[in-house]
Amino acid sequence: QVQLVESGGGSVQAGRSLRLSCEVTVVPGSIPGVSRMSWYRRTPEKERELVADMVIGGQKWYPDFVKGRFTISRDSIKNTLYLQMDNLKPEDSAVYLCNLNGAFWGQGTQVTVSP
C-alpha cells in the first residue's frame, strides 16, 4: 500500500555533497494522507537517529549536528522526498532511511564518508 525506495547513497570524501532521493508510492485510499516525511539514519552504534523532518505544508526541523549542512525537500509532482547533504563528515556515514507519517519505512541507502 505504501512503498518507499531510497537511492543516491555512495562513498565520498569529507567535504563533498550527496543528494538522497526517496520515491514514494501510495495506493490511493490506503492511508488518510501524507502529513509528515522524515529522514533518519542508522549506524551500528545508533539504531535510529532523526536527521531531518518535514511537516507537509509546514515547518522543517533539523538536529544541531546537521543544521546548516542538510536540507530536506519534497517534489509533490514526482512524489519524491530529497535530502541534500553538504559538507559531509565521516561521522555522517550511515544507512539513511526515509519515513512517511512516522509509520512507513524504506530499506535505506548507504552513505560512506572517508576522511
N, C-alpha and C positions, 0 to 999 in steps of 0.2 A: 504493500500500500504506500509506503514511503521508502524511497531509496536515495541514499546519499553516497556519492562517489567522489573521493578526493583525488587530486592529481597535482603535479607541479613540484613535487619534492625532488631532492637531489643532493649532491655533495658540492659544497662551495667553500671558498676560503673566507676567513673572517673579514668583515667589512663589505662583503658583497650583498646582493639582494636576491630574493626569490619571491615569486608570486604563486601562492597556492590557490587552487580552484576547488570548489565543491559543487558538483552538478546535482541538482535536486529534482527528483521525480516524485510526484504525489498523485495517486489515483484520486480523481475528483470525488468528493464526498467522503473520503476515507478519514479525514481529520477535519475539525471545525475550521481550521485556518492556520496560517503561519504567523505567529506573534513574536517569535524571538529566534535569532540564529546566533550561533557562537562558534568559536574555535577553541579547542583545548589541545594540550599536548601531554604525551605520556613518555616517561623515561623509566629505567629500572629502579630509580630511587623514588620517583613520584608517580603514583598510579595515574593521576589525572590532575592537570593544572589549567585553569582558565586563563587564556591569553587575550581574548577579545570577545566582546559581547555586544549585540545589537538588538534593540527593541525595534521591530518593524515600524517605521514611521516615527521613531523616537530617538532616544539617546544611544550613544555608543559609550562603551566603558572598556578601559584597559588597566591592567595592573601596572604598578610603577616600573617593574623590571622590563616592560616592553614599551611603555608610553613614549611617544616621540619616534619610535622605530617601526612599529607595526600599525597597519591601517586595515580595518575591516570595511568591506563594501559589498553591495549586492546589485546584481543586474536582474531586475524582475522580468525583463523580456526573455533573457536567456535562462532564467531560473537557476542562476549560478551565484554562489557566495564566493568572495575572494578574501585572501589575506595577503596583503603586500607587506613583505618583511625586508626592511633595510638595515644596513649596518649590522649584519648578523654577527653573533658572537659564538664561540664554541659551546657555551652553556645553553644556547638555543637548540642544540642537537636533540632531536626527539622525534617521535611519531606524532604527527599533527592530525587531529580529527575534527570534523565539523559535527555540529549538533543542531537539531531542529526542535524547538519548543521544549527543550530540556528532556526530551523523551527518545529521540531517534538519533542514531549514530551511524557514521560511515566507518569504513575499515581502516582508514588512515593512510597517510603518506609520509615516508621517512625523509627527514631533513638532517643532514650531517654537515657540521661546520668545522673546518680544520683551522688551526692557528695560523 
